[in-house]
Amino acid sequence: MGRKLILKAGDGHQLGAYRADAAGTAKGRVVVIQEIFGVNHHIRNVCDQMAAAGYTAIAPQIFDRMNRDFESGYSQPEIDHAMGYIGKLDWVKVMVDIEAAINSLKGEGPVAVMGFCLGGTLSFLASTKFNGLAGAVCYYGGAIAKYADNKPRCPVLMHFGELDGHIPMSDVNLIRQKQSQAEIHVYGGAGHGFNCDERGSFEPQSQKIAWERTLAFLAKVFGKQAQLMDAPLKAGAAAMPGEAKKSAPKSGRIKRTKKDAKVEKRARKKGAKKDHLAEKKRVQKLRRRKLKVKRRTKARRQGRKKKK
């Protein structure tokens, strides 16, 4: 369903990515951030599932700076090998690569981030670093507790397994305390990586519930973004380029300013002066008519006297 492409980061680095497009108009756009196992079959499958749900998804290969096109399975030797990359990871440059993925979608509309394990932590960090994200979904991010004092700039949804051997419930409780605005769910009977059906820790019931909550969360945050984008149109006609935006009155009455009162006063004075002049002219005209009538009457009388 998806395709591979190349992204260019802000520092000029080129990295691979996997993109899956929604059929028809996308409901939103999601950057899917990998686990330590690279953009492997599982992460590509998540992107495809996002596309099937109506979202365009892209997964950047954030290990390309260390090992281009790296991907791994979930056998113990593969897990041990993948864990070796954590100590070599340049977190600053990783955020630059994630930003490249965000920017590649931003021109199409609002963007959210979603990550798993390592990607869950990076998704949370992205929510605290980048402005304008619609939301962030964090699946079992092991280092979120370390950064729990950071303030997100968008809505955040987190999923944790109650039996996760990498994330103790004390960390989850700390996150709940410091991130009280976040939507946080803990799944009983679920361990680390419960979303991945290619791992022994896969827990189908928890995966199903978490996925439904994720889709509901994305629908909500992208819906809010759409409302924000439509708000200027609902308030009134859009201003032309260079034209100051006019705010609509809060009620049907228009607020009169002191300047308005002065203008109205001058208008009344001017109007009154005009009315006075008009009345004066009317009276003068009436007097002239009366005088003419009087003169004509007098002349007729004098003419009659002469005839007699």
Contacts in CASP RR format, 6 or more apart in sequence:
PFRMAT RR
TARGET T0000
AUTHOR 0000-0000-0000
METHOD contacts of the structure
MODEL  1
MGRKLILKAGDGHQLGAYRADAAGTAKGRVVVIQEIFGVNHHIRNVCDQM
AAAGYTAIAPQIFDRMNRDFESGYSQPEIDHAMGYIGKLDWVKVMVDIEA
AINSLKGEGPVAVMGFCLGGTLSFLASTKFNGLAGAVCYYGGAIAKYADN
KPRCPVLMHFGELDGHIPMSDVNLIRQKQSQAEIHVYGGAGHGFNCDERG
SFEPQSQKIAWERTLAFLAKVFGKQAQLMDAPLKAGAAAMPGEAKKSAPK
SGRIKRTKKDAKVEKRARKKGAKKDHLAEKKRVQKLRRRKLKVKRRTKAR
RQGRKKKK
1 20 0 8 1.000
1 48 0 8 1.000
1 51 0 8 1.000
1 52 0 8 1.000
2 18 0 8 1.000
2 19 0 8 1.000
2 20 0 8 1.000
2 21 0 8 1.000
2 44 0 8 1.000
2 47 0 8 1.000
2 48 0 8 1.000
2 51 0 8 1.000
3 18 0 8 1.000
3 19 0 8 1.000
3 20 0 8 1.000
4 16 0 8 1.000
4 17 0 8 1.000
4 18 0 8 1.000
4 19 0 8 1.000
5 16 0 8 1.000
5 17 0 8 1.000
5 18 0 8 1.000
5 19 0 8 1.000
6 14 0 8 1.000
6 15 0 8 1.000
6 16 0 8 1.000
6 17 0 8 1.000
7 14 0 8 1.000
7 15 0 8 1.000
7 16 0 8 1.000
7 17 0 8 1.000
7 60 0 8 1.000
7 97 0 8 1.000
7 100 0 8 1.000
7 101 0 8 1.000
7 104 0 8 1.000
8 14 0 8 1.000
8 100 0 8 1.000
9 15 0 8 1.000
9 93 0 8 1.000
9 96 0 8 1.000
9 97 0 8 1.000
9 99 0 8 1.000
9 100 0 8 1.000
10 96 0 8 1.000
10 99 0 8 1.000
10 100 0 8 1.000
11 93 0 8 1.000
11 96 0 8 1.000
13 64 0 8 1.000
13 65 0 8 1.000
13 93 0 8 1.000
13 96 0 8 1.000
13 97 0 8 1.000
14 64 0 8 1.000
15 60 0 8 1.000
15 61 0 8 1.000
15 62 0 8 1.000
15 64 0 8 1.000
15 65 0 8 1.000
15 97 0 8 1.000
15 100 0 8 1.000
16 39 0 8 1.000
16 60 0 8 1.000
16 61 0 8 1.000
16 64 0 8 1.000
16 68 0 8 1.000
16 69 0 8 1.000
17 39 0 8 1.000
17 58 0 8 1.000
17 59 0 8 1.000
17 60 0 8 1.000
17 61 0 8 1.000
17 101 0 8 1.000
17 104 0 8 1.000
18 39 0 8 1.000
18 43 0 8 1.000
18 44 0 8 1.000
18 47 0 8 1.000
18 58 0 8 1.000
18 59 0 8 1.000
18 61 0 8 1.000
19 47 0 8 1.000
19 56 0 8 1.000
19 57 0 8 1.000
19 58 0 8 1.000
19 59 0 8 1.000
20 44 0 8 1.000
20 47 0 8 1.000
20 48 0 8 1.000
20 50 0 8 1.000
20 51 0 8 1.000
20 56 0 8 1.000
20 57 0 8 1.000
20 58 0 8 1.000
21 51 0 8 1.000
21 56 0 8 1.000
22 28 0 8 1.000
22 50 0 8 1.000
22 51 0 8 1.000
22 53 0 8 1.000
22 54 0 8 1.000
22 55 0 8 1.000
22 56 0 8 1.000
23 51 0 8 1.000
23 54 0 8 1.000
26 54 0 8 1.000
26 55 0 8 1.000
26 56 0 8 1.000
26 108 0 8 1.000
27 53 0 8 1.000
27 54 0 8 1.000
27 55 0 8 1.000
27 218 0 8 1.000
27 219 0 8 1.000
27 222 0 8 1.000
28 54 0 8 1.000
28 55 0 8 1.000
28 56 0 8 1.000
28 109 0 8 1.000
28 110 0 8 1.000
28 111 0 8 1.000
28 112 0 8 1.000
28 134 0 8 1.000
28 218 0 8 1.000
28 222 0 8 1.000
29 55 0 8 1.000
29 56 0 8 1.000
29 57 0 8 1.000
29 58 0 8 1.000
29 105 0 8 1.000
29 108 0 8 1.000
29 109 0 8 1.000
29 110 0 8 1.000
29 111 0 8 1.000
29 112 0 8 1.000
30 50 0 8 1.000
30 55 0 8 1.000
30 56 0 8 1.000
30 57 0 8 1.000
30 58 0 8 1.000
30 111 0 8 1.000
30 112 0 8 1.000
30 113 0 8 1.000
30 114 0 8 1.000
30 218 0 8 1.000
31 57 0 8 1.000
31 58 0 8 1.000
31 59 0 8 1.000
31 60 0 8 1.000
31 98 0 8 1.000
31 101 0 8 1.000
31 102 0 8 1.000
31 105 0 8 1.000
31 111 0 8 1.000
31 112 0 8 1.000
31 113 0 8 1.000
31 114 0 8 1.000
31 126 0 8 1.000
32 43 0 8 1.000
32 46 0 8 1.000
32 47 0 8 1.000
32 50 0 8 1.000
32 57 0 8 1.000
32 58 0 8 1.000
32 59 0 8 1.000
32 114 0 8 1.000
32 115 0 8 1.000
33 59 0 8 1.000
33 60 0 8 1.000
33 62 0 8 1.000
33 98 0 8 1.000
33 113 0 8 1.000
33 114 0 8 1.000
33 115 0 8 1.000
33 116 0 8 1.000
33 118 0 8 1.000
33 119 0 8 1.000
33 120 0 8 1.000
33 122 0 8 1.000
33 123 0 8 1.000
33 126 0 8 1.000
34 40 0 8 1.000
34 43 0 8 1.000
34 59 0 8 1.000
34 60 0 8 1.000
34 61 0 8 1.000
34 62 0 8 1.000
34 63 0 8 1.000
34 115 0 8 1.000
34 116 0 8 1.000
34 118 0 8 1.000
34 119 0 8 1.000
35 42 0 8 1.000
35 43 0 8 1.000
35 116 0 8 1.000
35 117 0 8 1.000
35 118 0 8 1.000
35 119 0 8 1.000
35 196 0 8 1.000
36 72 0 8 1.000
36 82 0 8 1.000
36 83 0 8 1.000
36 85 0 8 1.000
36 86 0 8 1.000
36 117 0 8 1.000
36 118 0 8 1.000
37 43 0 8 1.000
37 71 0 8 1.000
37 72 0 8 1.000
37 73 0 8 1.000
37 74 0 8 1.000
37 78 0 8 1.000
37 82 0 8 1.000
38 61 0 8 1.000
38 62 0 8 1.000
38 63 0 8 1.000
38 70 0 8 1.000
38 71 0 8 1.000
38 72 0 8 1.000
38 82 0 8 1.000
39 59 0 8 1.000
39 60 0 8 1.000
39 61 0 8 1.000
39 71 0 8 1.000
40 71 0 8 1.000
40 72 0 8 1.000
40 73 0 8 1.000
41 71 0 8 1.000
41 73 0 8 1.000
41 198 0 8 1.000
42 196 0 8 1.000
42 197 0 8 1.000
42 198 0 8 1.000
43 59 0 8 1.000
43 116 0 8 1.000
44 59 0 8 1.000
46 57 0 8 1.000
46 59 0 8 1.000
46 114 0 8 1.000
46 116 0 8 1.000
47 57 0 8 1.000
47 58 0 8 1.000
47 59 0 8 1.000
48 57 0 8 1.000
49 211 0 8 1.000
50 56 0 8 1.000
50 57 0 8 1.000
51 57 0 8 1.000
53 215 0 8 1.000
55 218 0 8 1.000
56 105 0 8 1.000
56 108 0 8 1.000
58 101 0 8 1.000
58 104 0 8 1.000
58 105 0 8 1.000
59 101 0 8 1.000
60 97 0 8 1.000
60 98 0 8 1.000
60 100 0 8 1.000
60 101 0 8 1.000
61 68 0 8 1.000
61 69 0 8 1.000
61 70 0 8 1.000
62 94 0 8 1.000
62 97 0 8 1.000
62 98 0 8 1.000
62 122 0 8 1.000
63 70 0 8 1.000
63 85 0 8 1.000
64 70 0 8 1.000
64 97 0 8 1.000
65 90 0 8 1.000
65 93 0 8 1.000
65 97 0 8 1.000
66 85 0 8 1.000
66 88 0 8 1.000
66 89 0 8 1.000
67 85 0 8 1.000
70 85 0 8 1.000
72 78 0 8 1.000
72 79 0 8 1.000
72 81 0 8 1.000
72 82 0 8 1.000
73 198 0 8 1.000
74 196 0 8 1.000
74 198 0 8 1.000
74 199 0 8 1.000
74 200 0 8 1.000
86 118 0 8 1.000
91 125 0 8 1.000
94 122 0 8 1.000
95 122 0 8 1.000
95 125 0 8 1.000
95 126 0 8 1.000
95 129 0 8 1.000
98 113 0 8 1.000
98 122 0 8 1.000
98 126 0 8 1.000
99 130 0 8 1.000
102 111 0 8 1.000
102 113 0 8 1.000
102 126 0 8 1.000
102 130 0 8 1.000
102 133 0 8 1.000
105 111 0 8 1.000
110 132 0 8 1.000
110 133 0 8 1.000
110 134 0 8 1.000
110 222 0 8 1.000
110 225 0 8 1.000
110 226 0 8 1.000
110 229 0 8 1.000
111 132 0 8 1.000
111 133 0 8 1.000
111 134 0 8 1.000
112 133 0 8 1.000
112 134 0 8 1.000
112 135 0 8 1.000
112 136 0 8 1.000
112 137 0 8 1.000
112 154 0 8 1.000
112 218 0 8 1.000
112 221 0 8 1.000
112 222 0 8 1.000
113 123 0 8 1.000
113 126 0 8 1.000
113 127 0 8 1.000
113 133 0 8 1.000
113 135 0 8 1.000
113 136 0 8 1.000
113 137 0 8 1.000
114 120 0 8 1.000
114 123 0 8 1.000
114 136 0 8 1.000
114 137 0 8 1.000
114 138 0 8 1.000
114 139 0 8 1.000
114 214 0 8 1.000
115 122 0 8 1.000
115 123 0 8 1.000
115 137 0 8 1.000
115 138 0 8 1.000
115 139 0 8 1.000
115 141 0 8 1.000
116 139 0 8 1.000
116 140 0 8 1.000
116 141 0 8 1.000
116 193 0 8 1.000
116 195 0 8 1.000
116 196 0 8 1.000
117 139 0 8 1.000
117 140 0 8 1.000
117 141 0 8 1.000
117 142 0 8 1.000
117 192 0 8 1.000
117 193 0 8 1.000
118 141 0 8 1.000
118 142 0 8 1.000
119 138 0 8 1.000
119 139 0 8 1.000
119 141 0 8 1.000
120 138 0 8 1.000
120 139 0 8 1.000
120 140 0 8 1.000
120 141 0 8 1.000
120 142 0 8 1.000
120 144 0 8 1.000
121 138 0 8 1.000
121 141 0 8 1.000
121 142 0 8 1.000
121 143 0 8 1.000
121 144 0 8 1.000
121 147 0 8 1.000
123 136 0 8 1.000
123 137 0 8 1.000
123 138 0 8 1.000
123 141 0 8 1.000
124 136 0 8 1.000
124 138 0 8 1.000
124 141 0 8 1.000
124 144 0 8 1.000
124 147 0 8 1.000
124 150 0 8 1.000
124 152 0 8 1.000
124 156 0 8 1.000
124 158 0 8 1.000
125 147 0 8 1.000
125 150 0 8 1.000
126 133 0 8 1.000
126 136 0 8 1.000
127 133 0 8 1.000
127 135 0 8 1.000
127 136 0 8 1.000
127 152 0 8 1.000
127 153 0 8 1.000
127 154 0 8 1.000
127 156 0 8 1.000
128 147 0 8 1.000
128 150 0 8 1.000
128 151 0 8 1.000
128 152 0 8 1.000
128 153 0 8 1.000
129 153 0 8 1.000
130 153 0 8 1.000
131 153 0 8 1.000
132 153 0 8 1.000
132 154 0 8 1.000
133 153 0 8 1.000
133 154 0 8 1.000
134 154 0 8 1.000
134 155 0 8 1.000
134 218 0 8 1.000
134 221 0 8 1.000
134 222 0 8 1.000
134 224 0 8 1.000
134 225 0 8 1.000
135 154 0 8 1.000
135 155 0 8 1.000
135 156 0 8 1.000
135 157 0 8 1.000
135 217 0 8 1.000
135 218 0 8 1.000
135 221 0 8 1.000
136 152 0 8 1.000
136 154 0 8 1.000
136 155 0 8 1.000
136 156 0 8 1.000
136 157 0 8 1.000
137 156 0 8 1.000
137 157 0 8 1.000
137 158 0 8 1.000
137 159 0 8 1.000
137 214 0 8 1.000
137 217 0 8 1.000
137 218 0 8 1.000
138 144 0 8 1.000
138 156 0 8 1.000
138 157 0 8 1.000
138 158 0 8 1.000
138 159 0 8 1.000
139 158 0 8 1.000
139 159 0 8 1.000
139 193 0 8 1.000
139 195 0 8 1.000
139 210 0 8 1.000
140 159 0 8 1.000
140 160 0 8 1.000
140 161 0 8 1.000
140 164 0 8 1.000
140 166 0 8 1.000
140 167 0 8 1.000
140 191 0 8 1.000
140 192 0 8 1.000
140 193 0 8 1.000
140 194 0 8 1.000
140 195 0 8 1.000
141 158 0 8 1.000
141 160 0 8 1.000
141 167 0 8 1.000
142 166 0 8 1.000
142 167 0 8 1.000
142 171 0 8 1.000
144 158 0 8 1.000
144 171 0 8 1.000
144 175 0 8 1.000
145 167 0 8 1.000
145 171 0 8 1.000
145 172 0 8 1.000
145 174 0 8 1.000
145 175 0 8 1.000
148 174 0 8 1.000
148 175 0 8 1.000
148 178 0 8 1.000
148 179 0 8 1.000
149 178 0 8 1.000
152 179 0 8 1.000
152 181 0 8 1.000
152 182 0 8 1.000
154 221 0 8 1.000
155 181 0 8 1.000
155 182 0 8 1.000
155 183 0 8 1.000
155 217 0 8 1.000
155 220 0 8 1.000
155 221 0 8 1.000
156 179 0 8 1.000
156 181 0 8 1.000
156 182 0 8 1.000
156 183 0 8 1.000
157 182 0 8 1.000
157 183 0 8 1.000
157 184 0 8 1.000
157 185 0 8 1.000
157 213 0 8 1.000
157 214 0 8 1.000
157 217 0 8 1.000
158 175 0 8 1.000
158 179 0 8 1.000
158 182 0 8 1.000
158 183 0 8 1.000
158 184 0 8 1.000
158 185 0 8 1.000
159 185 0 8 1.000
159 187 0 8 1.000
159 195 0 8 1.000
159 210 0 8 1.000
159 213 0 8 1.000
159 214 0 8 1.000
160 167 0 8 1.000
160 172 0 8 1.000
160 184 0 8 1.000
160 185 0 8 1.000
160 186 0 8 1.000
160 187 0 8 1.000
161 167 0 8 1.000
161 186 0 8 1.000
161 187 0 8 1.000
161 188 0 8 1.000
161 189 0 8 1.000
161 190 0 8 1.000
161 191 0 8 1.000
161 192 0 8 1.000
161 194 0 8 1.000
161 206 0 8 1.000
162 169 0 8 1.000
162 186 0 8 1.000
162 187 0 8 1.000
162 188 0 8 1.000
162 189 0 8 1.000
162 190 0 8 1.000
162 191 0 8 1.000
163 188 0 8 1.000
163 189 0 8 1.000
163 190 0 8 1.000
163 191 0 8 1.000
164 190 0 8 1.000
164 191 0 8 1.000
164 192 0 8 1.000
164 193 0 8 1.000
165 191 0 8 1.000
165 192 0 8 1.000
166 192 0 8 1.000
167 192 0 8 1.000
169 186 0 8 1.000
172 184 0 8 1.000
172 186 0 8 1.000
175 182 0 8 1.000
175 184 0 8 1.000
176 184 0 8 1.000
183 213 0 8 1.000
183 217 0 8 1.000
185 209 0 8 1.000
185 210 0 8 1.000
185 213 0 8 1.000
187 194 0 8 1.000
187 203 0 8 1.000
187 206 0 8 1.000
187 209 0 8 1.000
187 210 0 8 1.000
188 206 0 8 1.000
189 203 0 8 1.000
189 206 0 8 1.000
190 201 0 8 1.000
190 203 0 8 1.000
190 206 0 8 1.000
191 201 0 8 1.000
191 203 0 8 1.000
192 201 0 8 1.000
193 199 0 8 1.000
193 201 0 8 1.000
193 202 0 8 1.000
194 201 0 8 1.000
194 202 0 8 1.000
194 203 0 8 1.000
194 206 0 8 1.000
194 207 0 8 1.000
194 210 0 8 1.000
195 202 0 8 1.000
195 206 0 8 1.000
195 207 0 8 1.000
195 210 0 8 1.000
195 211 0 8 1.000
196 202 0 8 1.000
197 204 0 8 1.000
197 207 0 8 1.000
232 238 0 8 1.000
232 245 0 8 1.000
235 247 0 8 1.000
235 248 0 8 1.000
236 248 0 8 1.000
239 245 0 8 1.000
239 246 0 8 1.000
249 255 0 8 1.000
END
